[in-house]
Every structure is written in C-alpha cells, then in structure tokens.
Amino acid sequence: MHTERSYEILEQALSVVSLASPLVAAIQRKDRDAEEWSKDHDLASQVRRALSSVGLNLAEAFGTAAGNGRLRFETARGSLYEAQAGIRIAVAWGYFTQQQAEAALAAMDALGGRIYGLARR
C-alpha cells in the first residue's frame, strides 16, 4: 500500500531519526565514559535500534495485509515510545538538557499520534 500518505509518514519517521541522531551521538559519548560500558547494552545502541525499528516496522506495515499491518504499526509505536524513554532517561542522567532534546521529543510525539491513528484503523 504505497500511497502518498505512507511515503509522508515514512519521511516523518526519517526526520525523527535525523533530529535524534545528535542526541544518540551524545548518549554514546557519555556511555563510553561509564565505568562498565558494554557496547551491546548501552543506552545509545538501544535508542538507535528502537528508532530504526520505527521506520522498518512502518515500511513493513504499509506492505502487509490489514491484520498484520496493524501489528507492525503497534510495534512501530512501541519502539517509538522506547526511543522517547531512552532520550528522557539520558536527560535524567544529565547527558544533555531537556531543551536540547525538545525538538526530537516533540517530533516523536507528533509521529506517535499519526502511528496511533494508523493502528486504530
């Protein structure tokens, strides 16, 4: 189901990744400073994987039947919430300020609303 709307939502997901990318890089730098840093379990890696999952699950949802599509939209939304939580946790750890994260978090909120609508159709 490649429609103008599906491309627009996928572009919105890519925009979220672009906005979050500098934050993920900052998280990664701070993670490296942690005493027991683990490349496989660091916060940056988890946020990066969650953001990638959003776009990939949206793309898969647009190419599948209604029931499976709904599940992929819900998975995309869950991954988006995971990424948001990761960024908020990084703020709580003092990796960067709420103000520095605000644009990415606002874009995530907007995308989350659209994904919610898709999952409920």
Backbone atoms as SQL, in Angstrom:
CREATE TABLE atoms (id INTEGER PRIMARY KEY, chain TEXT, resi INTEGER, resn TEXT, atom TEXT, x REAL, y REAL, z REAL);
INSERT INTO atoms VALUES
  (1, 'A', 1, 'MET', 'N', 0.845, -1.177, 0.000),
  (2, 'A', 1, 'MET', 'CA', 0.000, 0.000, 0.000),
  (3, 'A', 1, 'MET', 'C', 0.892, 1.244, 0.000),
  (4, 'A', 2, 'HIS', 'N', 1.563, 1.463, -1.087),
  (5, 'A', 2, 'HIS', 'CA', 2.415, 2.650, -1.201),
  (6, 'A', 2, 'HIS', 'C', 1.573, 3.814, -1.685),
  (7, 'A', 3, 'THR', 'N', 1.184, 4.645, -0.754),
  (8, 'A', 3, 'THR', 'CA', 0.398, 5.827, -1.081),
  (9, 'A', 3, 'THR', 'C', 1.209, 7.053, -0.726),
  (10, 'A', 4, 'GLU', 'N', 0.702, 8.189, -1.143),
  (11, 'A', 4, 'GLU', 'CA', 1.354, 9.451, -0.779),
  (12, 'A', 4, 'GLU', 'C', 1.459, 9.567, 0.744),
  (13, 'A', 5, 'ARG', 'N', 0.421, 9.130, 1.426),
  (14, 'A', 5, 'ARG', 'CA', 0.395, 9.198, 2.892),
  (15, 'A', 5, 'ARG', 'C', 1.462, 8.295, 3.512),
  (16, 'A', 6, 'SER', 'N', 1.635, 7.094, 2.970),
  (17, 'A', 6, 'SER', 'CA', 2.632, 6.186, 3.530),
  (18, 'A', 6, 'SER', 'C', 4.029, 6.756, 3.358),
  (19, 'A', 7, 'TYR', 'N', 4.317, 7.327, 2.194),
  (20, 'A', 7, 'TYR', 'CA', 5.626, 7.947, 1.995),
  (21, 'A', 7, 'TYR', 'C', 5.832, 9.132, 2.939),
  (22, 'A', 8, 'GLU', 'N', 4.772, 9.899, 3.146),
  (23, 'A', 8, 'GLU', 'CA', 4.855, 11.059, 4.036),
  (24, 'A', 8, 'GLU', 'C', 5.165, 10.630, 5.475),
  (25, 'A', 9, 'ILE', 'N', 4.518, 9.576, 5.929),
  (26, 'A', 9, 'ILE', 'CA', 4.750, 9.090, 7.297),
  (27, 'A', 9, 'ILE', 'C', 6.151, 8.503, 7.421),
  (28, 'A', 10, 'LEU', 'N', 6.599, 7.788, 6.405),
  (29, 'A', 10, 'LEU', 'CA', 7.966, 7.258, 6.434),
  (30, 'A', 10, 'LEU', 'C', 8.982, 8.396, 6.441),
  (31, 'A', 11, 'GLU', 'N', 8.727, 9.445, 5.686),
  (32, 'A', 11, 'GLU', 'CA', 9.616, 10.613, 5.700),
  (33, 'A', 11, 'GLU', 'C', 9.613, 11.279, 7.068),
  (34, 'A', 12, 'GLN', 'N', 8.457, 11.316, 7.714),
  (35, 'A', 12, 'GLN', 'CA', 8.370, 11.872, 9.067),
  (36, 'A', 12, 'GLN', 'C', 9.208, 11.032, 10.030),
  (37, 'A', 13, 'ALA', 'N', 9.177, 9.715, 9.871),
  (38, 'A', 13, 'ALA', 'CA', 9.991, 8.831, 10.721),
  (39, 'A', 13, 'ALA', 'C', 11.477, 9.096, 10.483),
  (40, 'A', 14, 'LEU', 'N', 11.872, 9.296, 9.240),
  (41, 'A', 14, 'LEU', 'CA', 13.268, 9.599, 8.934),
  (42, 'A', 14, 'LEU', 'C', 13.678, 10.952, 9.513),
  (43, 'A', 15, 'SER', 'N', 12.759, 11.897, 9.510),
  (44, 'A', 15, 'SER', 'CA', 13.029, 13.199, 10.118),
  (45, 'A', 15, 'SER', 'C', 13.261, 13.062, 11.619),
  (46, 'A', 16, 'VAL', 'N', 12.495, 12.207, 12.266),
  (47, 'A', 16, 'VAL', 'CA', 12.679, 11.948, 13.697),
  (48, 'A', 16, 'VAL', 'C', 14.071, 11.384, 13.942),
  (49, 'A', 17, 'VAL', 'N', 14.485, 10.440, 13.092),
  (50, 'A', 17, 'VAL', 'CA', 15.824, 9.858, 13.234),
  (51, 'A', 17, 'VAL', 'C', 16.885, 10.944, 13.081),
  (52, 'A', 18, 'SER', 'N', 16.718, 11.818, 12.106),
  (53, 'A', 18, 'SER', 'CA', 17.687, 12.904, 11.897),
  (54, 'A', 18, 'SER', 'C', 17.759, 13.832, 13.100),
  (55, 'A', 19, 'LEU', 'N', 16.611, 14.166, 13.675),
  (56, 'A', 19, 'LEU', 'CA', 16.590, 15.035, 14.859),
  (57, 'A', 19, 'LEU', 'C', 17.210, 14.358, 16.071),
  (58, 'A', 20, 'ALA', 'N', 17.005, 13.060, 16.193),
  (59, 'A', 20, 'ALA', 'CA', 17.512, 12.323, 17.353),
  (60, 'A', 20, 'ALA', 'C', 18.979, 11.932, 17.206),
  (61, 'A', 21, 'SER', 'N', 19.479, 11.913, 15.996),
  (62, 'A', 21, 'SER', 'CA', 20.845, 11.446, 15.750),
  (63, 'A', 21, 'SER', 'C', 21.909, 12.150, 16.598),
  (64, 'A', 22, 'PRO', 'N', 21.899, 13.484, 16.698),
  (65, 'A', 22, 'PRO', 'CA', 22.904, 14.124, 17.552),
  (66, 'A', 22, 'PRO', 'C', 22.753, 13.761, 19.029),
  (67, 'A', 23, 'LEU', 'N', 21.528, 13.500, 19.448),
  (68, 'A', 23, 'LEU', 'CA', 21.296, 13.103, 20.837),
  (69, 'A', 23, 'LEU', 'C', 21.857, 11.706, 21.081),
  (70, 'A', 24, 'VAL', 'N', 21.649, 10.803, 20.123),
  (71, 'A', 24, 'VAL', 'CA', 22.177, 9.443, 20.244),
  (72, 'A', 24, 'VAL', 'C', 23.706, 9.491, 20.280),
  (73, 'A', 25, 'ALA', 'N', 24.298, 10.360, 19.459),
  (74, 'A', 25, 'ALA', 'CA', 25.761, 10.508, 19.469),
  (75, 'A', 25, 'ALA', 'C', 26.244, 11.013, 20.828),
  (76, 'A', 26, 'ALA', 'N', 25.504, 11.951, 21.417),
  (77, 'A', 26, 'ALA', 'CA', 25.871, 12.458, 22.746),
  (78, 'A', 26, 'ALA', 'C', 25.734, 11.365, 23.797),
  (79, 'A', 27, 'ILE', 'N', 24.678, 10.569, 23.682),
  (80, 'A', 27, 'ILE', 'CA', 24.497, 9.451, 24.620),
  (81, 'A', 27, 'ILE', 'C', 25.669, 8.487, 24.487),
  (82, 'A', 28, 'GLN', 'N', 26.055, 8.200, 23.256),
  (83, 'A', 28, 'GLN', 'CA', 27.152, 7.262, 23.030),
  (84, 'A', 28, 'GLN', 'C', 28.457, 7.762, 23.655),
  (85, 'A', 29, 'ARG', 'N', 28.719, 9.058, 23.513),
  (86, 'A', 29, 'ARG', 'CA', 29.935, 9.623, 24.133),
  (87, 'A', 29, 'ARG', 'C', 29.887, 9.476, 25.645),
  (88, 'A', 30, 'LYS', 'N', 28.742, 9.754, 26.236),
  (89, 'A', 30, 'LYS', 'CA', 28.601, 9.645, 27.695),
  (90, 'A', 30, 'LYS', 'C', 28.657, 8.187, 28.141),
  (91, 'A', 31, 'ASP', 'N', 28.056, 7.304, 27.363),
  (92, 'A', 31, 'ASP', 'CA', 28.102, 5.876, 27.686),
  (93, 'A', 31, 'ASP', 'C', 29.542, 5.386, 27.765),
  (94, 'A', 32, 'ARG', 'N', 30.383, 5.861, 26.871),
  (95, 'A', 32, 'ARG', 'CA', 31.785, 5.432, 26.855),
  (96, 'A', 32, 'ARG', 'C', 32.508, 5.828, 28.139),
  (97, 'A', 33, 'ASP', 'N', 32.029, 6.912, 28.746),
  (98, 'A', 33, 'ASP', 'CA', 32.636, 7.373, 29.988),
  (99, 'A', 33, 'ASP', 'C', 32.201, 6.536, 31.195),
  (100, 'A', 34, 'ALA', 'N', 31.125, 5.771, 31.015),
  (101, 'A', 34, 'ALA', 'CA', 30.619, 4.958, 32.119),
  (102, 'A', 34, 'ALA', 'C', 31.648, 3.882, 32.466),
  (103, 'A', 35, 'GLU', 'N', 31.710, 3.563, 33.735),
  (104, 'A', 35, 'GLU', 'CA', 32.720, 2.622, 34.237),
  (105, 'A', 35, 'GLU', 'C', 32.628, 1.245, 33.588),
  (106, 'A', 36, 'GLU', 'N', 31.432, 0.713, 33.502),
  (107, 'A', 36, 'GLU', 'CA', 31.268, -0.636, 32.970),
  (108, 'A', 36, 'GLU', 'C', 30.504, -0.602, 31.659),
  (109, 'A', 37, 'TRP', 'N', 31.013, 0.156, 30.709),
  (110, 'A', 37, 'TRP', 'CA', 30.361, 0.317, 29.428),
  (111, 'A', 37, 'TRP', 'C', 30.357, -0.986, 28.652),
  (112, 'A', 38, 'SER', 'N', 29.232, -1.323, 28.098),
  (113, 'A', 38, 'SER', 'CA', 29.102, -2.517, 27.266),
  (114, 'A', 38, 'SER', 'C', 28.524, -2.111, 25.925),
  (115, 'A', 39, 'LYS', 'N', 29.251, -2.342, 24.875),
  (116, 'A', 39, 'LYS', 'CA', 28.834, -1.933, 23.530),
  (117, 'A', 39, 'LYS', 'C', 27.471, -2.504, 23.157),
  (118, 'A', 40, 'ASP', 'N', 27.148, -3.696, 23.600),
  (119, 'A', 40, 'ASP', 'CA', 25.901, -4.332, 23.222),
  (120, 'A', 40, 'ASP', 'C', 24.705, -3.874, 24.044),
  (121, 'A', 41, 'HIS', 'N', 24.936, -3.288, 25.192),
  (122, 'A', 41, 'HIS', 'CA', 23.826, -2.957, 26.073),
  (123, 'A', 41, 'HIS', 'C', 23.787, -1.489, 26.482),
  (124, 'A', 42, 'ASP', 'N', 24.488, -0.653, 25.752),
  (125, 'A', 42, 'ASP', 'CA', 24.496, 0.751, 26.126),
  (126, 'A', 42, 'ASP', 'C', 23.202, 1.431, 25.681),
  (127, 'A', 43, 'LEU', 'N', 22.894, 2.540, 26.315),
  (128, 'A', 43, 'LEU', 'CA', 21.669, 3.275, 26.036),
  (129, 'A', 43, 'LEU', 'C', 21.638, 3.767, 24.595),
  (130, 'A', 44, 'ALA', 'N', 22.752, 4.245, 24.078),
  (131, 'A', 44, 'ALA', 'CA', 22.789, 4.747, 22.700),
  (132, 'A', 44, 'ALA', 'C', 22.395, 3.656, 21.711),
  (133, 'A', 45, 'SER', 'N', 22.928, 2.483, 21.896),
  (134, 'A', 45, 'SER', 'CA', 22.614, 1.373, 20.994),
  (135, 'A', 45, 'SER', 'C', 21.130, 1.026, 21.063),
  (136, 'A', 46, 'GLN', 'N', 20.579, 1.032, 22.249),
  (137, 'A', 46, 'GLN', 'CA', 19.171, 0.693, 22.420),
  (138, 'A', 46, 'GLN', 'C', 18.271, 1.735, 21.762),
  (139, 'A', 47, 'VAL', 'N', 18.592, 3.021, 21.946),
  (140, 'A', 47, 'VAL', 'CA', 17.796, 4.082, 21.325),
  (141, 'A', 47, 'VAL', 'C', 17.940, 4.007, 19.808),
  (142, 'A', 48, 'ARG', 'N', 19.145, 3.775, 19.328),
  (143, 'A', 48, 'ARG', 'CA', 19.385, 3.672, 17.884),
  (144, 'A', 48, 'ARG', 'C', 18.571, 2.523, 17.280),
  (145, 'A', 49, 'ARG', 'N', 18.591, 1.369, 17.931),
  (146, 'A', 49, 'ARG', 'CA', 17.822, 0.222, 17.430),
  (147, 'A', 49, 'ARG', 'C', 16.318, 0.501, 17.463),
  (148, 'A', 50, 'ALA', 'N', 15.852, 1.157, 18.516),
  (149, 'A', 50, 'ALA', 'CA', 14.423, 1.474, 18.622),
  (150, 'A', 50, 'ALA', 'C', 13.995, 2.424, 17.506),
  (151, 'A', 51, 'LEU', 'N', 14.808, 3.443, 17.238),
  (152, 'A', 51, 'LEU', 'CA', 14.470, 4.382, 16.166),
  (153, 'A', 51, 'LEU', 'C', 14.481, 3.699, 14.807),
  (154, 'A', 52, 'SER', 'N', 15.436, 2.822, 14.578),
  (155, 'A', 52, 'SER', 'CA', 15.468, 2.071, 13.319),
  (156, 'A', 52, 'SER', 'C', 14.229, 1.195, 13.195),
  (157, 'A', 53, 'SER', 'N', 13.824, 0.594, 14.289),
  (158, 'A', 53, 'SER', 'CA', 12.656, -0.271, 14.301),
  (159, 'A', 53, 'SER', 'C', 11.383, 0.481, 13.923),
  (160, 'A', 54, 'VAL', 'N', 11.293, 1.743, 14.300),
  (161, 'A', 54, 'VAL', 'CA', 10.110, 2.533, 13.957),
  (162, 'A', 54, 'VAL', 'C', 9.950, 2.580, 12.439),
  (163, 'A', 55, 'GLY', 'N', 10.980, 3.031, 11.752),
  (164, 'A', 55, 'GLY', 'CA', 10.901, 3.150, 10.296),
  (165, 'A', 55, 'GLY', 'C', 10.716, 1.816, 9.609),
  (166, 'A', 56, 'LEU', 'N', 11.439, 0.809, 10.062),
  (167, 'A', 56, 'LEU', 'CA', 11.346, -0.509, 9.423),
  (168, 'A', 56, 'LEU', 'C', 9.968, -1.133, 9.614),
  (169, 'A', 57, 'ASN', 'N', 9.404, -1.006, 10.805),
  (170, 'A', 57, 'ASN', 'CA', 8.069, -1.565, 11.039),
  (171, 'A', 57, 'ASN', 'C', 6.984, -0.793, 10.314),
  (172, 'A', 58, 'LEU', 'N', 7.154, 0.525, 10.187),
  (173, 'A', 58, 'LEU', 'CA', 6.191, 1.297, 9.389),
  (174, 'A', 58, 'LEU', 'C', 6.214, 0.833, 7.943),
  (175, 'A', 59, 'ALA', 'N', 7.416, 0.686, 7.379),
  (176, 'A', 59, 'ALA', 'CA', 7.535, 0.243, 5.991),
  (177, 'A', 59, 'ALA', 'C', 6.906, -1.138, 5.816),
  (178, 'A', 60, 'GLU', 'N', 7.162, -2.020, 6.759),
  (179, 'A', 60, 'GLU', 'CA', 6.579, -3.356, 6.669),
  (180, 'A', 60, 'GLU', 'C', 5.061, -3.297, 6.768),
  (181, 'A', 61, 'ALA', 'N', 4.548, -2.454, 7.636),
  (182, 'A', 61, 'ALA', 'CA', 3.099, -2.334, 7.811),
  (183, 'A', 61, 'ALA', 'C', 2.422, -1.869, 6.529),
  (184, 'A', 62, 'PHE', 'N', 3.055, -0.941, 5.838),
  (185, 'A', 62, 'PHE', 'CA', 2.461, -0.430, 4.605),
  (186, 'A', 62, 'PHE', 'C', 2.465, -1.478, 3.492),
  (187, 'A', 63, 'GLY', 'N', 3.237, -2.538, 3.654),
  (188, 'A', 63, 'GLY', 'CA', 3.311, -3.564, 2.629),
  (189, 'A', 63, 'GLY', 'C', 2.631, -4.865, 2.993),
  (190, 'A', 64, 'THR', 'N', 1.857, -4.884, 4.078),
  (191, 'A', 64, 'THR', 'CA', 1.222, -6.124, 4.513),
  (192, 'A', 64, 'THR', 'C', -0.291, -5.977, 4.578),
  (193, 'A', 65, 'ALA', 'N', -0.954, -7.101, 4.793),
  (194, 'A', 65, 'ALA', 'CA', -2.405, -7.113, 4.924),
  (195, 'A', 65, 'ALA', 'C', -2.835, -6.411, 6.210),
  (196, 'A', 66, 'ALA', 'N', -4.097, -6.081, 6.279),
  (197, 'A', 66, 'ALA', 'CA', -4.633, -5.250, 7.368),
  (198, 'A', 66, 'ALA', 'C', -4.275, -5.747, 8.766),
  (199, 'A', 67, 'GLY', 'N', -4.514, -7.012, 9.071),
  (200, 'A', 67, 'GLY', 'CA', -4.254, -7.520, 10.424),
  (201, 'A', 67, 'GLY', 'C', -2.782, -7.466, 10.779),
  (202, 'A', 68, 'ASN', 'N', -1.939, -7.939, 9.877),
  (203, 'A', 68, 'ASN', 'CA', -0.501, -7.886, 10.112),
  (204, 'A', 68, 'ASN', 'C', 0.010, -6.452, 10.108),
  (205, 'A', 69, 'GLY', 'N', -0.570, -5.624, 9.271),
  (206, 'A', 69, 'GLY', 'CA', -0.184, -4.217, 9.237),
  (207, 'A', 69, 'GLY', 'C', -0.429, -3.533, 10.563),
  (208, 'A', 70, 'ARG', 'N', -1.571, -3.824, 11.134),
  (209, 'A', 70, 'ARG', 'CA', -1.900, -3.223, 12.439),
  (210, 'A', 70, 'ARG', 'C', -0.869, -3.611, 13.494),
  (211, 'A', 71, 'LEU', 'N', -0.472, -4.873, 13.496),
  (212, 'A', 71, 'LEU', 'CA', 0.546, -5.320, 14.452),
  (213, 'A', 71, 'LEU', 'C', 1.863, -4.580, 14.239),
  (214, 'A', 72, 'ARG', 'N', 2.256, -4.384, 12.995),
  (215, 'A', 72, 'ARG', 'CA', 3.509, -3.662, 12.704),
  (216, 'A', 72, 'ARG', 'C', 3.402, -2.195, 13.133),
  (217, 'A', 73, 'PHE', 'N', 2.226, -1.577, 12.931),
  (218, 'A', 73, 'PHE', 'CA', 2.040, -0.197, 13.402),
  (219, 'A', 73, 'PHE', 'C', 2.172, -0.134, 14.918),
  (220, 'A', 74, 'GLU', 'N', 1.601, -1.106, 15.606),
  (221, 'A', 74, 'GLU', 'CA', 1.701, -1.127, 17.059),
  (222, 'A', 74, 'GLU', 'C', 3.138, -1.356, 17.516),
  (223, 'A', 75, 'THR', 'N', 3.869, -2.207, 16.791),
  (224, 'A', 75, 'THR', 'CA', 5.282, -2.425, 17.114),
  (225, 'A', 75, 'THR', 'C', 6.080, -1.146, 16.874),
  (226, 'A', 76, 'ALA', 'N', 5.795, -0.455, 15.774),
  (227, 'A', 76, 'ALA', 'CA', 6.477, 0.811, 15.482),
  (228, 'A', 76, 'ALA', 'C', 6.215, 1.821, 16.598),
  (229, 'A', 77, 'ARG', 'N', 4.975, 1.882, 17.046),
  (230, 'A', 77, 'ARG', 'CA', 4.636, 2.817, 18.127),
  (231, 'A', 77, 'ARG', 'C', 5.353, 2.442, 19.420),
  (232, 'A', 78, 'GLY', 'N', 5.418, 1.161, 19.726),
  (233, 'A', 78, 'GLY', 'CA', 6.139, 0.722, 20.923),
  (234, 'A', 78, 'GLY', 'C', 7.616, 1.071, 20.841),
  (235, 'A', 79, 'SER', 'N', 8.213, 0.889, 19.685),
  (236, 'A', 79, 'SER', 'CA', 9.624, 1.252, 19.504),
  (237, 'A', 79, 'SER', 'C', 9.829, 2.753, 19.630),
  (238, 'A', 80, 'LEU', 'N', 8.874, 3.514, 19.126),
  (239, 'A', 80, 'LEU', 'CA', 8.965, 4.968, 19.253),
  (240, 'A', 80, 'LEU', 'C', 8.927, 5.374, 20.726),
  (241, 'A', 81, 'TYR', 'N', 8.040, 4.772, 21.489),
  (242, 'A', 81, 'TYR', 'CA', 7.958, 5.072, 22.922),
  (243, 'A', 81, 'TYR', 'C', 9.239, 4.667, 23.636),
  (244, 'A', 82, 'GLU', 'N', 9.832, 3.551, 23.214),
  (245, 'A', 82, 'GLU', 'CA', 11.098, 3.121, 23.788),
  (246, 'A', 82, 'GLU', 'C', 12.193, 4.155, 23.526),
  (247, 'A', 83, 'ALA', 'N', 12.252, 4.656, 22.294),
  (248, 'A', 83, 'ALA', 'CA', 13.255, 5.668, 21.948),
  (249, 'A', 83, 'ALA', 'C', 13.026, 6.952, 22.752),
  (250, 'A', 84, 'GLN', 'N', 11.771, 7.359, 22.884),
  (251, 'A', 84, 'GLN', 'CA', 11.454, 8.546, 23.692),
  (252, 'A', 84, 'GLN', 'C', 11.925, 8.357, 25.125),
  (253, 'A', 85, 'ALA', 'N', 11.636, 7.200, 25.682),
  (254, 'A', 85, 'ALA', 'CA', 12.050, 6.921, 27.056),
  (255, 'A', 85, 'ALA', 'C', 13.567, 6.971, 27.169),
  (256, 'A', 86, 'GLY', 'N', 14.271, 6.423, 26.195),
  (257, 'A', 86, 'GLY', 'CA', 15.733, 6.449, 26.212),
  (258, 'A', 86, 'GLY', 'C', 16.276, 7.862, 26.220),
  (259, 'A', 87, 'ILE', 'N', 15.680, 8.721, 25.427),
  (260, 'A', 87, 'ILE', 'CA', 16.128, 10.119, 25.392),
  (261, 'A', 87, 'ILE', 'C', 15.794, 10.812, 26.708),
  (262, 'A', 88, 'ARG', 'N', 14.624, 10.545, 27.262),
  (263, 'A', 88, 'ARG', 'CA', 14.261, 11.143, 28.547),
  (264, 'A', 88, 'ARG', 'C', 15.165, 10.640, 29.669),
  (265, 'A', 89, 'ILE', 'N', 15.553, 9.371, 29.593),
  (266, 'A', 89, 'ILE', 'CA', 16.490, 8.821, 30.579),
  (267, 'A', 89, 'ILE', 'C', 17.839, 9.512, 30.456),
  (268, 'A', 90, 'ALA', 'N', 18.269, 9.757, 29.222),
  (269, 'A', 90, 'ALA', 'CA', 19.535, 10.462, 29.016),
  (270, 'A', 90, 'ALA', 'C', 19.474, 11.875, 29.605),
  (271, 'A', 91, 'VAL', 'N', 18.331, 12.529, 29.485),
  (272, 'A', 91, 'VAL', 'CA', 18.158, 13.841, 30.118),
  (273, 'A', 91, 'VAL', 'C', 18.287, 13.691, 31.636),
  (274, 'A', 92, 'ALA', 'N', 17.632, 12.673, 32.176),
  (275, 'A', 92, 'ALA', 'CA', 17.686, 12.442, 33.625),
  (276, 'A', 92, 'ALA', 'C', 19.106, 12.155, 34.099),
  (277, 'A', 93, 'TRP', 'N', 19.910, 11.490, 33.279),
  (278, 'A', 93, 'TRP', 'CA', 21.309, 11.218, 33.614),
  (279, 'A', 93, 'TRP', 'C', 22.178, 12.457, 33.436),
  (280, 'A', 94, 'GLY', 'N', 21.632, 13.508, 32.845),
  (281, 'A', 94, 'GLY', 'CA', 22.406, 14.729, 32.630),
  (282, 'A', 94, 'GLY', 'C', 23.283, 14.682, 31.391),
  (283, 'A', 95, 'TYR', 'N', 22.976, 13.793, 30.451),
  (284, 'A', 95, 'TYR', 'CA', 23.771, 13.691, 29.224),
  (285, 'A', 95, 'TYR', 'C', 23.577, 14.926, 28.341),
  (286, 'A', 96, 'PHE', 'N', 22.382, 15.500, 28.384),
  (287, 'A', 96, 'PHE', 'CA', 22.051, 16.753, 27.714),
  (288, 'A', 96, 'PHE', 'C', 20.789, 17.293, 28.372),
  (289, 'A', 97, 'THR', 'N', 20.420, 18.507, 28.025),
  (290, 'A', 97, 'THR', 'CA', 19.282, 19.153, 28.685),
  (291, 'A', 97, 'THR', 'C', 17.967, 18.797, 28.003),
  (292, 'A', 98, 'GLN', 'N', 16.894, 19.015, 28.728),
  (293, 'A', 98, 'GLN', 'CA', 15.549, 18.845, 28.166),
  (294, 'A', 98, 'GLN', 'C', 15.384, 19.760, 26.945),
  (295, 'A', 99, 'GLN', 'N', 15.907, 20.961, 27.047),
  (296, 'A', 99, 'GLN', 'CA', 15.802, 21.912, 25.937),
  (297, 'A', 99, 'GLN', 'C', 16.511, 21.365, 24.691),
  (298, 'A', 100, 'GLN', 'N', 17.651, 20.735, 24.863),
  (299, 'A', 100, 'GLN', 'CA', 18.374, 20.163, 23.726),
  (300, 'A', 100, 'GLN', 'C', 17.611, 18.997, 23.100),
  (301, 'A', 101, 'ALA', 'N', 16.811, 18.312, 23.890),
  (302, 'A', 101, 'ALA', 'CA', 16.060, 17.155, 23.399),
  (303, 'A', 101, 'ALA', 'C', 14.668, 17.523, 22.901),
  (304, 'A', 102, 'GLU', 'N', 14.251, 18.744, 23.156),
  (305, 'A', 102, 'GLU', 'CA', 12.856, 19.127, 22.921),
  (306, 'A', 102, 'GLU', 'C', 12.377, 18.923, 21.485),
  (307, 'A', 103, 'ALA', 'N', 13.156, 19.313, 20.497),
  (308, 'A', 103, 'ALA', 'CA', 12.715, 19.186, 19.097),
  (309, 'A', 103, 'ALA', 'C', 12.506, 17.722, 18.722),
  (310, 'A', 104, 'ALA', 'N', 13.426, 16.870, 19.115),
  (311, 'A', 104, 'ALA', 'CA', 13.289, 15.443, 18.801),
  (312, 'A', 104, 'ALA', 'C', 12.090, 14.847, 19.526),
  (313, 'A', 105, 'LEU', 'N', 11.916, 15.184, 20.791),
  (314, 'A', 105, 'LEU', 'CA', 10.794, 14.634, 21.555),
  (315, 'A', 105, 'LEU', 'C', 9.454, 15.121, 21.000),
  (316, 'A', 106, 'ALA', 'N', 9.383, 16.377, 20.589),
  (317, 'A', 106, 'ALA', 'CA', 8.147, 16.904, 20.000),
  (318, 'A', 106, 'ALA', 'C', 7.840, 16.208, 18.674),
  (319, 'A', 107, 'ALA', 'N', 8.866, 15.987, 17.861),
  (320, 'A', 107, 'ALA', 'CA', 8.669, 15.280, 16.588),
  (321, 'A', 107, 'ALA', 'C', 8.225, 13.842, 16.841),
  (322, 'A', 108, 'MET', 'N', 8.758, 13.222, 17.886),
  (323, 'A', 108, 'MET', 'CA', 8.348, 11.864, 18.238),
  (324, 'A', 108, 'MET', 'C', 6.892, 11.836, 18.677),
  (325, 'A', 109, 'ASP', 'N', 6.479, 12.834, 19.457),
  (326, 'A', 109, 'ASP', 'CA', 5.079, 12.915, 19.880),
  (327, 'A', 109, 'ASP', 'C', 4.151, 13.026, 18.670),
  (328, 'A', 110, 'ALA', 'N', 4.517, 13.875, 17.726),
  (329, 'A', 110, 'ALA', 'CA', 3.694, 14.062, 16.530),
  (330, 'A', 110, 'ALA', 'C', 3.605, 12.770, 15.723),
  (331, 'A', 111, 'LEU', 'N', 4.731, 12.104, 15.534),
  (332, 'A', 111, 'LEU', 'CA', 4.739, 10.840, 14.806),
  (333, 'A', 111, 'LEU', 'C', 3.935, 9.784, 15.554),
  (334, 'A', 112, 'GLY', 'N', 4.069, 9.755, 16.862),
  (335, 'A', 112, 'GLY', 'CA', 3.318, 8.785, 17.664),
  (336, 'A', 112, 'GLY', 'C', 1.821, 8.936, 17.482),
  (337, 'A', 113, 'GLY', 'N', 1.355, 10.163, 17.400),
  (338, 'A', 113, 'GLY', 'CA', -0.070, 10.404, 17.164),
  (339, 'A', 113, 'GLY', 'C', -0.527, 9.855, 15.827),
  (340, 'A', 114, 'ARG', 'N', 0.290, 10.038, 14.820),
  (341, 'A', 114, 'ARG', 'CA', -0.062, 9.514, 13.492),
  (342, 'A', 114, 'ARG', 'C', -0.042, 7.990, 13.475),
  (343, 'A', 115, 'ILE', 'N', 0.949, 7.397, 14.118),
  (344, 'A', 115, 'ILE', 'CA', 1.023, 5.930, 14.151),
  (345, 'A', 115, 'ILE', 'C', -0.167, 5.366, 14.934),
  (346, 'A', 116, 'TYR', 'N', -0.537, 6.036, 16.013),
  (347, 'A', 116, 'TYR', 'CA', -1.682, 5.600, 16.798),
  (348, 'A', 116, 'TYR', 'C', -2.928, 5.549, 15.906),
  (349, 'A', 117, 'GLY', 'N', -3.113, 6.591, 15.102),
  (350, 'A', 117, 'GLY', 'CA', -4.258, 6.632, 14.191),
  (351, 'A', 117, 'GLY', 'C', -4.224, 5.485, 13.189),
  (352, 'A', 118, 'LEU', 'N', -3.047, 5.165, 12.684),
  (353, 'A', 118, 'LEU', 'CA', -2.921, 4.067, 11.724),
  (354, 'A', 118, 'LEU', 'C', -3.247, 2.722, 12.371),
  (355, 'A', 119, 'ALA', 'N', -2.817, 2.539, 13.609),
  (356, 'A', 119, 'ALA', 'CA', -3.057, 1.277, 14.303),
  (357, 'A', 119, 'ALA', 'C', -4.514, 1.079, 14.645),
  (358, 'A', 120, 'ARG', 'N', -5.274, 2.149, 14.732),
  (359, 'A', 120, 'ARG', 'CA', -6.680, 2.078, 15.133),
  (360, 'A', 120, 'ARG', 'C', -7.630, 1.983, 13.949),
  (361, 'A', 121, 'ARG', 'N', -7.097, 2.057, 12.715),
  (362, 'A', 121, 'ARG', 'CA', -7.991, 1.987, 11.552),
  (363, 'A', 121, 'ARG', 'C', -8.535, 0.603, 11.363);
